[in-house]
Amino acid sequence: EDQVTQSPEALRLQEGESSSLNCSYTVSGLRGLFWYRQDPGKGPEFLFTLYSAGEEKEKERLKATLTKKESFLHITAPKPEDSATYLCAVAYNTDKLIFGTGTRLQVFP
Amino acid sequence: GAGVSQSPRYKVAKRGQDVALRCDPISGHVSLFWYQQALGQGPEFLTYFQNEAQLDKSGLPSDRFFAERPEGSVSTLKIQRTQQEDSAVYLCASSLRDGSSYEQYFGPGTRLTVT
């Protein structure tokens, strides 16, 4: 069964404490892997798309990487405003996205 | 530029009522998607359109759910005879789908509560 698993479910960090979020997937024929940020009461906000193993993308304090089985979202020196739920999704064969359940990140000052 | 907009933002319906949720995609975006998000979960696919054609409706939970996009722009998700299990946030997303990018951009969602 095609599946997307995110870990950890929740992560509490001190401001400035770098860490990584994991997204593993078991789909075949990956078309793309997507990272989104979701704040409470809002829709997911697009962050990155990764298409092939070895690809990396960066935006401010965030860096996303992709292997054949998983993706990591690295957060360097996080700030309280980085607190949100981070969602990973994959598209395979079709355009629809399969989402993981997300990682709830809290960054404390 | 304007993003994806959805209306209403909140809807309370009594069990058995019909509801209609509207989505205005980003101008020029070819593809439009509907997802359902339960509390604490990731969005789950419901259906998707390319222009006015509904290419995939495999995620619609029952025949009470119906979606349309008659002119290839605005879309409406209709739920007939609402049940309590229909309570969720309904998200709409659109995508340019120009052959090299598949990013989907989401609206703020409509929170449906069935009492």
Interface residues (C-beta under 8 A of the other chain):
Chain A: V4 R31 G32 F34 Y36 G41 K42 G43 P44 E45 F46 T49 L87 A89 A91 T94 D95 K96 L97 I98 F99 G100 T101 G102
Chain B: V4 S31 F33 Y35 G40 Q41 G42 P43 E44 F45 Y48 D56 G59 L91 A93 S95 R97 S101 Y102 E103 Q104 Y105 F106 G107 P108 G109
